[in-house]
Amino acid sequence: MDGPVSIKGWVRTVRKQKTLAFVEVNDGSNLSGIQCVIVFDKVDEATKAELDKVTTGCAVELTGPLVASQGGKQAVELAATVLRVVGACPAETYPLAKKRHTLEYLRSIAHLRPRTNTIAAVARVRSHLAGAIHAFFQTQGFVYVQTPLVTASDCEGAGELFRVTTLNLDSVSTLPKAKNENGKEQDRVDYSEDFFGKPAYLTVSGQLGGETHACALGDIYTFGPTFRAENSQTSRHLAEFHMVEPEMAFADLTSAMNNAENMLKYVVQHVLDSCGEDLEFFQKFYDKALMTRLEKLVQKPFVRVSYREAIEFLQEEINKDPSKWQFPDVSFGTDLATEHERWLAETKFESAVFVYNYPKAIKAFYMRDNEEDGGETVNAMDLLVPGVGELIGGSQREERLDVLEQKIADVGLDKEDYWWYLDLRRFGSVPHAGYGLGFERLVTYVCGIENIREAIAFPRYPGNAEF
């Protein structure tokens, strides 16, 4: 390249010798950064004075020509003739010393951890994954719909919701006491004084809202934040996370599985093509088999097995040595644990696996009953992948009004809260299906990292809402 160029970024390392100095600068666009060489007898006194201020972490701007590198680690380097410190960084108080920090420690300084190789690489891969998800659905003719974050509906019926209120919690007006289900009197909150005039929550899913648009536009998808007030401290759960939720009209469960498989192959292939340097870093430091696993996911058709068959496979394996299993009691109706899911994907099939036709009792109210077994199972599926377990969950939705009304009553929900959802079955109902992809779980899978708290900029989990 002819003429000087300017490099702006943050200093990773600085090494000063008698006649020259090496400053490694990274602007966040890639893993490597660039080495800048300052030869003392080729720069002015102002640049030498600025060099004395350079420490790890400071922001700098360097100008000079790009030249072939004398070392073997990079093809080119900057022969800097001008250096300016844009933002100083006191070495004695900078919390990112030049050493490997634990991921747990980095969570305590989440505002600075994107400057590390690991979190910066996660952020770049995450960005490419998000872009590829949008590209896939847009090229497939799906309409992108933004569903509300504040809702009065509990999609899953599990009750793990965050309350949204403007009431002064130190002085809440109550209605006359009423008896609860155990016959004891309890206070009732007067929601007429609240902002929405009724109980409101942060959404656990955009699915119900997405269905309204699928029943008018055909194929839609949502991609946004969702929330679960689940008291879980595992490496697989967050209180705030993102869901990708496509919904397809005139579709059944097979349509949903086909779309999920095509989508996942598309986005993983995009990352393989676009994020090679970052994936090589993850393979070196986190998962030695990462590239092989991702390439196999793209190339190999996903296995499809019924829940009954999966239970039989598990029972046969567990019976060989129950002591190896944390949850050895597996039978029809068991909600599969992570160890069960991972065995199916990693050992039994060595592949991504769709498990379908789950027992009705362990799935959400909106899933369509299977008529062939008298409604004992629902037309639902989970996608299990090696290294993670469940990555996607989906179903054909119950489109029959009378059946859905009974299912709502059976799980103890108030039909009046879902009047608009039931209207979709009253007015031009059609078979439709969809699924939800936990985006942060996808990020952990593609990066080969173990803890989902590294897959998002500011993780929210029980006891932690910092930054």
Secondary structure, DSSP 8 states (H G I E B T S, - for coil): --S-EEEEEEEEEEEE-SSEEEEEEE-SSSSS-EEEEEEGGGS-HHHHHHHTT--TT-EEEEEE-EEE-SSSS-SEEEE-SEEEEEE---TTT-S--SS---HHHHHHTTTTGGGSHHHHHHHHHHHHHHHHHHHHHHHTT-EE----SEES--SSSS----EE--S-TTS--EEEEEE-TTS-EEEEE-GGGSTTSS-EEE-S-SHHHHHHHHHHHSEEEEEEEEE------STT--SEEEEEEEEEET--HHHHHHHHHHHHHHHHHHHHHH-HHHHHHHHHHT-TTHHHHHHHHHHS--EEEEHHHHHHHHHHHHTT-GGG-SS----TT----HHHHHIIIIIISSS-EEEEEEEGGGS-TTB-B-GGGTTSEEEEEEEEETTTEEEEEEEEB---HHHHHHHHHHTT--GGGGHHHHHHHHSS---EEEEEEEHHHHHHHHHT-S-GGGSSSS--BTTB---
